């Protein structure tokens, strides 16, 4: 196993895809971002046709690009940005649902997923053994 | 609540929460800790 197949606490040890580290939590959040982007572009999601849906789609797009880009470029920094924005996307969705239709299941799901995303961000960002080229 | 106000409030709170999280990782992360430790060492040397 090469050193570069493991960058931080978020990577599965001894497992790499196309020679790149694999972060299972980031992969799951990227799937959630794809769903949020699609439903908010077509205005079929919980946020309807409000401009909050557009903000969520944009935040989700940034997050997805950073997560996929971080994996492809083997960039720990980019992956962390992706996790941070994934949490922001979900918090935004949860807050808007809370302000417009409290109480609502989708609000609690959003907050729960945001805890996972921001928790993963904290784990990776504050990992004392994390590695990034140039550091 | 009106949708526009809800969207504006959500955006504002999300931005603040994201900024706080980023600052927290810097302050409590390895880099912030190293900076605090070196500052503590400097102040103990002065004493």
N, CA and C atoms of all chains as a GROMACS GRO file, in nm:
protein
  546
    1UNK      N    1   0.084  -0.120   0.000
    1UNK     CA    2   0.000   0.000   0.000
    1UNK      C    3   0.087   0.125   0.000
    2UNK      N    4   0.060   0.213  -0.094
    2UNK     CA    5   0.138   0.337  -0.096
    2UNK      C    6   0.084   0.433   0.009
    3UNK      N    7   0.169   0.526   0.049
    3UNK     CA    8   0.130   0.623   0.152
    3UNK      C    9   0.012   0.707   0.102
    4UNK      N   10   0.011   0.738  -0.029
    4UNK     CA   11  -0.090   0.828  -0.083
    4UNK      C   12  -0.230   0.767  -0.087
    5UNK      N   13  -0.241   0.635  -0.059
    5UNK     CA   14  -0.374   0.578  -0.059
    5UNK      C   15  -0.446   0.604   0.074
    6UNK      N   16  -0.381   0.678   0.162
    6UNK     CA   17  -0.444   0.711   0.290
    6UNK      C   18  -0.405   0.853   0.328
    7UNK      N   19  -0.502   0.942   0.337
    7UNK     CA   20  -0.470   1.083   0.364
    7UNK      C   21  -0.516   1.129   0.502
    8UNK      N   22  -0.626   1.071   0.552
    8UNK     CA   23  -0.677   1.118   0.681
    8UNK      C   24  -0.765   1.012   0.745
    9UNK      N   25  -0.827   1.049   0.859
    9UNK     CA   26  -0.912   0.956   0.933
    9UNK      C   27  -1.036   0.914   0.854
   10UNK      N   28  -1.070   0.989   0.750
   10UNK     CA   29  -1.190   0.958   0.673
   10UNK      C   30  -1.170   0.852   0.567
   11UNK      N   31  -1.045   0.813   0.540
   11UNK     CA   32  -1.018   0.716   0.435
   11UNK      C   33  -1.021   0.574   0.489
   12UNK      N   34  -1.074   0.483   0.408
   12UNK     CA   35  -1.069   0.342   0.444
   12UNK      C   36  -0.927   0.292   0.425
   13UNK      N   37  -0.873   0.228   0.528
   13UNK     CA   38  -0.736   0.180   0.520
   13UNK      C   39  -0.728   0.062   0.424
   14UNK      N   40  -0.621   0.053   0.345
   14UNK     CA   41  -0.594  -0.057   0.252
   14UNK      C   42  -0.690  -0.062   0.134
   15UNK      N   43  -0.781   0.032   0.122
   15UNK     CA   44  -0.876   0.028   0.011
   15UNK      C   45  -0.860   0.155  -0.072
   16UNK      N   46  -0.844   0.136  -0.204
   16UNK     CA   47  -0.838   0.252  -0.292
   16UNK      C   48  -0.916   0.220  -0.420
   17UNK      N   49  -0.971   0.322  -0.481
   17UNK     CA   50  -1.045   0.305  -0.607
   17UNK      C   51  -0.971   0.385  -0.713
   18UNK      N   52  -0.931   0.318  -0.821
   18UNK     CA   53  -0.849   0.380  -0.928
   18UNK      C   54  -0.724   0.444  -0.869
   19UNK      N   55  -0.669   0.382  -0.766
   19UNK     CA   56  -0.547   0.432  -0.703
   19UNK      C   57  -0.567   0.554  -0.617
   20UNK      N   58  -0.694   0.582  -0.586
   20UNK     CA   59  -0.724   0.702  -0.505
   20UNK      C   60  -0.788   0.661  -0.374
   21UNK      N   61  -0.762   0.739  -0.266
   21UNK     CA   62  -0.821   0.705  -0.136
   21UNK      C   63  -0.974   0.708  -0.144
   22UNK      N   64  -1.037   0.621  -0.065
   22UNK     CA   65  -1.184   0.614  -0.067
   22UNK      C   66  -1.240   0.659   0.067
   23UNK      N   67  -1.324   0.760   0.062
   23UNK     CA   68  -1.390   0.811   0.182
   23UNK      C   69  -1.538   0.772   0.175
   24UNK      N   70  -1.581   0.672   0.253
   24UNK     CA   71  -1.719   0.624   0.241
   24UNK      C   72  -1.823   0.730   0.278
   25UNK      N   73  -1.795   0.810   0.382
   25UNK     CA   74  -1.892   0.913   0.423
   25UNK      C   75  -1.906   1.019   0.314
   26UNK      N   76  -1.792   1.058   0.257
   26UNK     CA   77  -1.794   1.158   0.149
   26UNK      C   78  -1.868   1.104   0.027
   27UNK      N   79  -1.851   0.974   0.000
   27UNK     CA   80  -1.921   0.913  -0.114
   27UNK      C   81  -2.072   0.918  -0.093
   28UNK      N   82  -2.116   0.881   0.027
   28UNK     CA   83  -2.259   0.886   0.059
   28UNK      C   84  -2.315   1.026   0.050
   29UNK      N   85  -2.239   1.124   0.099
   29UNK     CA   86  -2.285   1.264   0.095
   29UNK      C   87  -2.289   1.315  -0.049
   30UNK      N   88  -2.197   1.267  -0.133
   30UNK     CA   89  -2.199   1.308  -0.274
   30UNK      C   90  -2.328   1.258  -0.340
   31UNK      N   91  -2.373   1.139  -0.302
   31UNK     CA   92  -2.500   1.088  -0.356
   31UNK      C   93  -2.617   1.175  -0.310
   32UNK      N   94  -2.614   1.214  -0.182
   32UNK     CA   95  -2.720   1.302  -0.129
   32UNK      C   96  -2.720   1.435  -0.204
   33UNK      N   97  -2.599   1.486  -0.234
   33UNK     CA   98  -2.590   1.614  -0.307
   33UNK      C   99  -2.648   1.601  -0.447
   34UNK      N  100  -2.623   1.487  -0.512
   34UNK     CA  101  -2.680   1.466  -0.646
   34UNK      C  102  -2.832   1.474  -0.640
   35UNK      N  103  -2.892   1.408  -0.540
   35UNK     CA  104  -3.038   1.410  -0.524
   35UNK      C  105  -3.086   1.553  -0.502
   36UNK      N  106  -3.020   1.626  -0.410
   36UNK     CA  107  -3.063   1.763  -0.378
   36UNK      C  108  -3.050   1.856  -0.498
   37UNK      N  109  -2.942   1.839  -0.575
   37UNK     CA  110  -2.922   1.924  -0.694
   37UNK      C  111  -3.035   1.899  -0.795
   38UNK      N  112  -3.060   1.772  -0.824
   38UNK     CA  113  -3.161   1.738  -0.926
   38UNK      C  114  -3.299   1.787  -0.884
   39UNK      N  115  -3.342   1.754  -0.760
   39UNK     CA  116  -3.478   1.792  -0.720
   39UNK      C  117  -3.495   1.944  -0.709
   40UNK      N  118  -3.388   2.015  -0.674
   40UNK     CA  119  -3.401   2.160  -0.661
   40UNK      C  120  -3.388   2.234  -0.794
   41UNK      N  121  -3.319   2.173  -0.890
   41UNK     CA  122  -3.314   2.232  -1.024
   41UNK      C  123  -3.453   2.219  -1.089
   42UNK      N  124  -3.515   2.103  -1.070
   42UNK     CA  125  -3.647   2.081  -1.131
   42UNK      C  126  -3.762   2.125  -1.040
   43UNK      N  127  -3.728   2.188  -0.926
   43UNK     CA  128  -3.828   2.240  -0.831
   43UNK      C  129  -3.929   2.134  -0.785
   44UNK      N  130  -3.882   2.010  -0.770
   44UNK     CA  131  -3.974   1.905  -0.726
   44UNK      C  132  -3.948   1.866  -0.580
   45UNK      N  133  -3.852   1.933  -0.517
   45UNK     CA  134  -3.815   1.897  -0.381
   45UNK      C  135  -3.902   1.964  -0.277
   46UNK      N  136  -3.865   1.946  -0.151
   46UNK     CA  137  -3.940   2.001  -0.038
   46UNK      C  138  -3.938   2.155  -0.040
   47UNK      N  139  -3.837   2.213  -0.104
   47UNK     CA  140  -3.823   2.358  -0.104
   47UNK      C  141  -3.901   2.425  -0.217
   48UNK      N  142  -3.963   2.345  -0.301
   48UNK     CA  143  -4.048   2.399  -0.408
   48UNK      C  144  -3.972   2.490  -0.503
   49UNK      N  145  -4.039   2.598  -0.548
   49UNK     CA  146  -3.973   2.688  -0.644
   49UNK      C  147  -3.918   2.813  -0.577
   50UNK      N  148  -3.897   2.808  -0.444
   50UNK     CA  149  -3.841   2.924  -0.375
   50UNK      C  150  -3.693   2.939  -0.412
   51UNK      N  151  -3.639   3.061  -0.393
   51UNK     CA  152  -3.497   3.079  -0.427
   51UNK      C  153  -3.406   3.010  -0.327
   52UNK      N  154  -3.461   2.967  -0.213
   52UNK     CA  155  -3.380   2.888  -0.119
   52UNK      C  156  -3.339   2.756  -0.186
   53UNK      N  157  -3.429   2.702  -0.270
   53UNK     CA  158  -3.397   2.579  -0.344
   53UNK      C  159  -3.280   2.600  -0.439
   54UNK      N  160  -3.275   2.719  -0.500
   54UNK     CA  161  -3.163   2.749  -0.591
   54UNK      C  162  -3.032   2.758  -0.513
   55UNK      N  163  -3.039   2.821  -0.393
   55UNK     CA  164  -2.918   2.830  -0.309
   55UNK      C  165  -2.871   2.690  -0.271
   56UNK      N  166  -2.966   2.604  -0.233
   56UNK     CA  167  -2.931   2.466  -0.196
   56UNK      C  168  -2.869   2.392  -0.315
   57UNK      N  169  -2.925   2.414  -0.436
   57UNK     CA  170  -2.870   2.348  -0.555
   57UNK      C  171  -2.728   2.397  -0.583
   58UNK      N  172  -2.704   2.527  -0.566
   58UNK     CA  173  -2.570   2.582  -0.592
   58UNK      C  174  -2.470   2.530  -0.487
   59UNK      N  175  -2.510   2.536  -0.358
   59UNK     CA  176  -2.423   2.485  -0.251
   59UNK      C  177  -2.394   2.336  -0.273
   60UNK      N  178  -2.499   2.262  -0.309
   60UNK     CA  179  -2.483   2.119  -0.335
   60UNK      C  180  -2.390   2.094  -0.453
   61UNK      N  181  -2.399   2.179  -0.556
   61UNK     CA  182  -2.311   2.166  -0.672
   61UNK      C  183  -2.166   2.190  -0.636
   62UNK      N  184  -2.142   2.295  -0.555
   62UNK     CA  185  -2.004   2.322  -0.510
   62UNK      C  186  -1.951   2.204  -0.430
   63UNK      N  187  -2.037   2.153  -0.341
   63UNK     CA  188  -1.997   2.040  -0.257
   63UNK      C  189  -1.964   1.916  -0.342
   64UNK      N  190  -2.052   1.886  -0.438
   64UNK     CA  191  -2.031   1.768  -0.523
   64UNK      C  192  -1.902   1.781  -0.604
   65UNK      N  193  -1.880   1.901  -0.661
   65UNK     CA  194  -1.757   1.923  -0.739
   65UNK      C  195  -1.633   1.904  -0.651
   66UNK      N  196  -1.639   1.959  -0.530
   66UNK     CA  197  -1.524   1.950  -0.440
   66UNK      C  198  -1.501   1.806  -0.394
   67UNK      N  199  -1.610   1.733  -0.366
   67UNK     CA  200  -1.595   1.594  -0.321
   67UNK      C  201  -1.537   1.506  -0.433
   68UNK      N  202  -1.595   1.518  -0.552
   68UNK     CA  203  -1.546   1.437  -0.665
   68UNK      C  204  -1.406   1.484  -0.706
   69UNK      N  205  -1.387   1.617  -0.712
   69UNK     CA  206  -1.256   1.672  -0.749
   69UNK      C  207  -1.148   1.634  -0.649
   70UNK      N  208  -1.183   1.637  -0.521
   70UNK     CA  209  -1.088   1.600  -0.416
   70UNK      C  210  -1.046   1.455  -0.428
   71UNK      N  211  -1.143   1.370  -0.462
   71UNK     CA  212  -1.111   1.227  -0.479
   71UNK      C  213  -1.023   1.209  -0.603
   72UNK      N  214  -1.059   1.273  -0.713
   72UNK     CA  215  -0.986   1.254  -0.839
   72UNK      C  216  -0.844   1.312  -0.830
   73UNK      N  217  -0.833   1.432  -0.772
   73UNK     CA  218  -0.703   1.499  -0.764
   73UNK      C  219  -0.623   1.457  -0.641
   74UNK      N  220  -0.676   1.365  -0.563
   74UNK     CA  221  -0.614   1.321  -0.437
   74UNK      C  222  -0.586   1.441  -0.347
   75UNK      N  223  -0.680   1.535  -0.342
   75UNK     CA  224  -0.661   1.656  -0.261
   75UNK      C  225  -0.744   1.649  -0.134
   76UNK      N  226  -0.674   1.641  -0.021
   76UNK     CA  227  -0.742   1.637   0.108
   76UNK      C  228  -0.816   1.768   0.135
   77UNK      N  229  -0.753   1.881   0.098
   77UNK     CA  230  -0.816   2.012   0.119
   77UNK      C  231  -0.950   2.020   0.046
   78UNK      N  232  -0.949   1.977  -0.081
   78UNK     CA  233  -1.071   1.988  -0.162
   78UNK      C  234  -1.181   1.899  -0.104
   79UNK      N  235  -1.144   1.780  -0.060
   79UNK     CA  236  -1.242   1.689   0.000
   79UNK      C  237  -1.303   1.751   0.126
   80UNK      N  238  -1.219   1.820   0.205
   80UNK     CA  239  -1.270   1.885   0.326
   80UNK      C  240  -1.367   1.998   0.293
   81UNK      N  241  -1.336   2.074   0.189
   81UNK     CA  242  -1.428   2.180   0.145
   81UNK      C  243  -1.562   2.117   0.104
   82UNK      N  244  -1.554   2.003   0.036
   82UNK     CA  245  -1.676   1.932  -0.006
   82UNK      C  246  -1.760   1.891   0.113
   83UNK      N  247  -1.697   1.838   0.217
   83UNK     CA  248  -1.770   1.797   0.337
   83UNK      C  249  -1.832   1.918   0.407
   84UNK      N  250  -1.756   2.027   0.415
   84UNK     CA  251  -1.805   2.149   0.480
   84UNK      C  252  -1.930   2.202   0.407
   85UNK      N  253  -1.922   2.209   0.275
   85UNK     CA  254  -2.034   2.262   0.198
   85UNK      C  255  -2.152   2.165   0.196
   86UNK      N  256  -2.125   2.036   0.206
   86UNK     CA  257  -2.234   1.938   0.214
   86UNK      C  258  -2.315   1.965   0.342
   87UNK      N  259  -2.244   1.990   0.453
   87UNK     CA  260  -2.312   2.023   0.578
   87UNK      C  261  -2.391   2.152   0.565
   88UNK      N  262  -2.331   2.253   0.502
   88UNK     CA  263  -2.400   2.382   0.484
   88UNK      C  264  -2.526   2.364   0.400
   89UNK      N  265  -2.517   2.285   0.294
   89UNK     CA  266  -2.633   2.259   0.208
   89UNK      C  267  -2.748   2.200   0.289
   90UNK      N  268  -2.715   2.103   0.374
   90UNK     CA  269  -2.818   2.034   0.450
   90UNK      C  270  -2.875   2.122   0.561
   91UNK      N  271  -2.790   2.205   0.623
   91UNK     CA  272  -2.838   2.298   0.726
   91UNK      C  273  -2.932   2.400   0.663
   92UNK      N  274  -2.894   2.450   0.546
   92UNK     CA  275  -2.979   2.545   0.473
   92UNK      C  276  -3.116   2.484   0.446
   93UNK      N  277  -3.116   2.361   0.400
   93UNK     CA  278  -3.242   2.292   0.368
   93UNK      C  279  -3.325   2.273   0.496
   94UNK      N  280  -3.259   2.231   0.604
   94UNK     CA  281  -3.329   2.209   0.730
   94UNK      C  282  -3.388   2.336   0.785
   95UNK      N  283  -3.312   2.445   0.781
   95UNK     CA  284  -3.359   2.573   0.835
   95UNK      C  285  -3.479   2.625   0.756
   96UNK      N  286  -3.468   2.618   0.623
   96UNK     CA  287  -3.579   2.669   0.542
   96UNK      C  288  -3.706   2.588   0.568
   97UNK      N  289  -3.691   2.456   0.580
   97UNK     CA  290  -3.807   2.372   0.610
   97UNK      C  291  -3.863   2.406   0.747
   98UNK      N  292  -3.773   2.433   0.842
   98UNK     CA  293  -3.817   2.466   0.978
   98UNK      C  294  -3.896   2.598   0.978
   99UNK      N  295  -3.848   2.698   0.904
   99UNK     CA  296  -3.915   2.828   0.904
   99UNK      C  297  -4.048   2.827   0.828
  100UNK      N  298  -4.060   2.736   0.732
  100UNK     CA  299  -4.182   2.738   0.649
  100UNK      C  300  -4.283   2.629   0.686
  101UNK      N  301  -4.238   2.515   0.734
  101UNK     CA  302  -4.331   2.405   0.757
  101UNK      C  303  -4.296   2.323   0.880
  102UNK      N  304  -4.262   2.391   0.988
  102UNK     CA  305  -4.226   2.318   1.109
  102UNK      C  306  -4.351   2.262   1.175
  103UNK      N  307  -4.354   2.139   1.229
  103UNK     CA  308  -4.247   2.039   1.224
  103UNK      C  309  -4.260   1.952   1.100
  104UNK      N  310  -4.146   1.909   1.049
  104UNK     CA  311  -4.148   1.835   0.924
  104UNK      C  312  -4.036   1.731   0.927
  105UNK      N  313  -4.066   1.610   0.878
  105UNK     CA  314  -3.965   1.503   0.878
  105UNK      C  315  -3.838   1.542   0.805
  106UNK      N  316  -3.854   1.609   0.688
  106UNK     CA  317  -3.737   1.639   0.604
  106UNK      C  318  -3.641   1.732   0.677
  107UNK      N  319  -3.694   1.813   0.769
  107UNK     CA  320  -3.610   1.900   0.850
  107UNK      C  321  -3.517   1.817   0.940
  108UNK      N  322  -3.576   1.717   1.007
  108UNK     CA  323  -3.494   1.636   1.099
  108UNK      C  324  -3.392   1.552   1.022
  109UNK      N  325  -3.433   1.501   0.904
  109UNK     CA  326  -3.338   1.427   0.822
  109UNK      C  327  -3.221   1.517   0.778
  110UNK      N  328  -3.255   1.640   0.741
  110UNK     CA  329  -3.151   1.734   0.696
  110UNK      C  330  -3.050   1.761   0.808
  111UNK      N  331  -3.102   1.791   0.928
  111UNK     CA  332  -3.012   1.820   1.040
  111UNK      C  333  -2.925   1.698   1.074
  112UNK      N  334  -2.987   1.579   1.071
  112UNK     CA  335  -2.911   1.457   1.104
  112UNK      C  336  -2.798   1.436   1.004
  113UNK      N  337  -2.829   1.453   0.876
  113UNK     CA  338  -2.725   1.437   0.773
  113UNK      C  339  -2.619   1.547   0.785
  114UNK      N  340  -2.662   1.668   0.826
  114UNK     CA  341  -2.566   1.778   0.844
  114UNK      C  342  -2.468   1.745   0.956
  115UNK      N  343  -2.519   1.679   1.062
  115UNK     CA  344  -2.430   1.639   1.172
  115UNK      C  345  -2.325   1.540   1.120
  116UNK      N  346  -2.369   1.447   1.034
  116UNK     CA  347  -2.274   1.350   0.974
  116UNK      C  348  -2.170   1.424   0.890
  117UNK      N  349  -2.217   1.517   0.804
  117UNK     CA  350  -2.125   1.588   0.714
  117UNK      C  351  -2.026   1.674   0.793
  118UNK      N  352  -2.077   1.755   0.886
  118UNK     CA  353  -1.987   1.842   0.961
  118UNK      C  354  -1.902   1.761   1.059
  119UNK      N  355  -1.956   1.650   1.108
  119UNK     CA  356  -1.876   1.561   1.194
  119UNK      C  357  -1.759   1.503   1.116
  120UNK      N  358  -1.786   1.459   0.993
  120UNK     CA  359  -1.678   1.404   0.909
  120UNK      C  360  -1.577   1.514   0.877
  121UNK      N  361  -1.626   1.638   0.856
  121UNK     CA  362  -1.536   1.750   0.828
  121UNK      C  363  -1.443   1.773   0.948
  122UNK      N  364  -1.501   1.774   1.069
  122UNK     CA  365  -1.420   1.795   1.189
  122UNK      C  366  -1.318   1.683   1.206
  123UNK      N  367  -1.363   1.557   1.185
  123UNK     CA  368  -1.271   1.443   1.200
  123UNK      C  369  -1.152   1.455   1.105
  124UNK      N  370  -1.181   1.493   0.980
  124UNK     CA  371  -1.075   1.499   0.880
  124UNK      C  372  -0.987   1.622   0.898
  125UNK      N  373  -1.050   1.735   0.926
  125UNK     CA  374  -0.976   1.861   0.938
  125UNK      C  375  -0.886   1.862   1.060
  126UNK      N  376  -0.933   1.800   1.170
  126UNK     CA  377  -0.858   1.805   1.295
  126UNK      C  378  -0.777   1.679   1.319
  127UNK      N  379  -0.769   1.591   1.219
  127UNK     CA  380  -0.689   1.470   1.232
  127UNK      C  381  -0.540   1.508   1.234
  128UNK      N  382  -0.469   1.481   1.346
  128UNK     CA  383  -0.327   1.522   1.352
  128UNK      C  384  -0.239   1.447   1.253
  129UNK      N  385  -0.289   1.335   1.197
  129UNK     CA  386  -0.207   1.256   1.104
  129UNK      C  387  -0.246   1.279   0.959
  130UNK      N  388  -0.330   1.379   0.932
  130UNK     CA  389  -0.372   1.401   0.794
  130UNK      C  390  -0.254   1.444   0.707
  131UNK      N  391  -0.262   1.406   0.580
  131UNK     CA  392  -0.152   1.436   0.489
  131UNK      C  393  -0.203   1.511   0.368
  132UNK      N  394  -0.130   1.611   0.328
  132UNK     CA  395  -0.164   1.687   0.208
  132UNK      C  396  -0.033   1.721   0.139
  133UNK      N  397  -0.024   1.701   0.008
  133UNK     CA  398   0.101   1.735  -0.060
  133UNK      C  399   0.141   1.879  -0.032
  134UNK      N  400   0.265   1.900   0.002
  134UNK     CA  401   0.313   2.035   0.028
  134UNK      C  402   0.311   2.074   0.174
  135UNK      N  403   0.250   1.990   0.260
  135UNK     CA  404   0.246   2.027   0.402
  135UNK      C  405   0.351   1.952   0.480
  136UNK      N  406  -4.427   3.146   0.806
  136UNK     CA  407  -4.336   3.256   0.771
  136UNK      C  408  -4.328   3.272   0.619
  137UNK      N  409  -4.315   3.397   0.575
  137UNK     CA  410  -4.305   3.424   0.431
  137UNK      C  411  -4.180   3.353   0.371
  138UNK      N  412  -4.194   3.300   0.252
  138UNK     CA  413  -4.085   3.222   0.191
  138UNK      C  414  -3.957   3.302   0.173
  139UNK      N  415  -3.971   3.428   0.135
  139UNK     CA  416  -3.852   3.512   0.111
  139UNK      C  417  -3.776   3.537   0.242
  140UNK      N  418  -3.852   3.567   0.347
  140UNK     CA  419  -3.787   3.590   0.478
  140UNK      C  420  -3.722   3.461   0.526
  141UNK      N  421  -3.793   3.349   0.510
  141UNK     CA  422  -3.739   3.219   0.552
  141UNK      C  423  -3.610   3.187   0.477
  142UNK      N  424  -3.609   3.214   0.346
  142UNK     CA  425  -3.490   3.185   0.266
  142UNK      C  426  -3.374   3.274   0.309
  143UNK      N  427  -3.402   3.404   0.333
  143UNK     CA  428  -3.297   3.497   0.374
  143UNK      C  429  -3.240   3.458   0.511
  144UNK      N  430  -3.331   3.425   0.605
  144UNK     CA  431  -3.286   3.385   0.739
  144UNK      C  432  -3.203   3.256   0.733
  145UNK      N  433  -3.249   3.160   0.654
  145UNK     CA  434  -3.176   3.033   0.640
  145UNK      C  435  -3.036   3.057   0.586
  146UNK      N  436  -3.026   3.142   0.483
  146UNK     CA  437  -2.895   3.170   0.422
  146UNK      C  438  -2.802   3.235   0.524
  147UNK      N  439  -2.856   3.332   0.599
  147UNK     CA  440  -2.775   3.405   0.698
  147UNK      C  441  -2.724   3.311   0.806
  148UNK      N  442  -2.815   3.232   0.864
  148UNK     CA  443  -2.776   3.142   0.974
  148UNK      C  444  -2.678   3.036   0.923
  149UNK      N  445  -2.701   2.984   0.803
  149UNK     CA  446  -2.610   2.883   0.747
  149UNK      C  447  -2.470   2.940   0.728
  150UNK      N  448  -2.463   3.064   0.677
  150UNK     CA  449  -2.332   3.128   0.656
  150UNK      C  450  -2.258   3.146   0.788
  151UNK      N  451  -2.331   3.194   0.889
  151UNK     CA  452  -2.268   3.216   1.021
  151UNK      C  453  -2.221   3.083   1.079
  152UNK      N  454  -2.306   2.979   1.072
  152UNK     CA  455  -2.270   2.848   1.129
  152UNK      C  456  -2.147   2.790   1.058
  153UNK      N  457  -2.142   2.806   0.925
  153UNK     CA  458  -2.027   2.755   0.849
  153UNK      C  459  -1.899   2.828   0.889
  154UNK      N  460  -1.908   2.960   0.904
  154UNK     CA  461  -1.791   3.039   0.942
  154UNK      C  462  -1.742   3.000   1.081
  155UNK      N  463  -1.837   2.979   1.174
  155UNK     CA  464  -1.799   2.940   1.310
  155UNK      C  465  -1.728   2.804   1.308
  156UNK      N  466  -1.781   2.711   1.229
  156UNK     CA  467  -1.720   2.577   1.221
  156UNK      C  468  -1.578   2.584   1.166
  157UNK      N  469  -1.559   2.667   1.062
  157UNK     CA  470  -1.425   2.681   1.003
  157UNK      C  471  -1.328   2.741   1.104
  158UNK      N  472  -1.375   2.844   1.176
  158UNK     CA  473  -1.289   2.907   1.277
  158UNK      C  474  -1.256   2.808   1.388
  159UNK      N  475  -1.354   2.728   1.427
  159UNK     CA  476  -1.334   2.631   1.535
  159UNK      C  477  -1.229   2.527   1.497
  160UNK      N  478  -1.233   2.480   1.371
  160UNK     CA  479  -1.134   2.379   1.329
  160UNK      C  480  -0.994   2.440   1.326
  161UNK      N  481  -0.988   2.570   1.294
  161UNK     CA  482  -0.855   2.634   1.296
  161UNK      C  483  -0.806   2.648   1.440
  162UNK      N  484  -0.896   2.692   1.528
  162UNK     CA  485  -0.855   2.720   1.666
  162UNK      C  486  -0.821   2.593   1.743
  163UNK      N  487  -0.909   2.491   1.731
  163UNK     CA  488  -0.888   2.367   1.806
  163UNK      C  489  -0.810   2.261   1.728
  164UNK      N  490  -0.785   2.285   1.602
  164UNK     CA  491  -0.710   2.189   1.519
  164UNK      C  492  -0.563   2.190   1.552
  165UNK      N  493  -0.485   2.101   1.487
  165UNK     CA  494  -0.342   2.089   1.515
  165UNK      C  495  -0.265   2.220   1.495
  166UNK      N  496  -0.304   2.297   1.391
  166UNK     CA  497  -0.230   2.421   1.362
  166UNK      C  498  -0.254   2.526   1.471
  167UNK      N  499  -0.381   2.542   1.511
  167UNK     CA  500  -0.414   2.638   1.616
  167UNK      C  501  -0.353   2.599   1.748
  168UNK      N  502  -0.351   2.468   1.776
  168UNK     CA  503  -0.294   2.420   1.901
  168UNK      C  504  -0.144   2.449   1.906
  169UNK      N  505  -0.076   2.424   1.792
  169UNK     CA  506   0.068   2.450   1.786
  169UNK      C  507   0.095   2.599   1.810
  170UNK      N  508   0.010   2.684   1.754
  170UNK     CA  509   0.028   2.828   1.770
  170UNK      C  510   0.008   2.870   1.917
  171UNK      N  511  -0.096   2.810   1.980
  171UNK     CA  512  -0.122   2.842   2.121
  171UNK      C  513  -0.008   2.795   2.209
  172UNK      N  514   0.043   2.673   2.180
  172UNK     CA  515   0.152   2.617   2.260
  172UNK      C  516   0.277   2.705   2.251
  173UNK      N  517   0.309   2.751   2.128
  173UNK     CA  518   0.428   2.835   2.112
  173UNK      C  519   0.410   2.968   2.183
  174UNK      N  520   0.287   3.020   2.184
  174UNK     CA  521   0.259   3.148   2.253
  174UNK      C  522   0.274   3.130   2.404
  175UNK      N  523   0.223   3.014   2.455
  175UNK     CA  524   0.234   2.986   2.598
  175UNK      C  525   0.380   2.974   2.639
  176UNK      N  526   0.460   2.909   2.552
  176UNK     CA  527   0.603   2.893   2.582
  176UNK      C  528   0.672   3.028   2.590
  177UNK      N  529   0.636   3.116   2.496
  177UNK     CA  530   0.696   3.250   2.494
  177UNK      C  531   0.663   3.327   2.620
  178UNK      N  532   0.537   3.319   2.664
  178UNK     CA  533   0.497   3.394   2.784
  178UNK      C  534   0.561   3.336   2.909
  179UNK      N  535   0.581   3.203   2.916
  179UNK     CA  536   0.646   3.143   3.034
  179UNK      C  537   0.795   3.178   3.036
  180UNK      N  538   0.856   3.194   2.917
  180UNK     CA  539   0.997   3.235   2.914
  180UNK      C  540   1.016   3.378   2.963
  181UNK      N  541   0.918   3.463   2.928
  181UNK     CA  542   0.925   3.603   2.973
  181UNK      C  543   0.917   3.616   3.124
  182UNK      N  544   0.833   3.526   3.186
  182UNK     CA  545   0.819   3.529   3.331
  182UNK      C  546   0.947   3.485   3.398
   0.00000   0.00000   0.00000
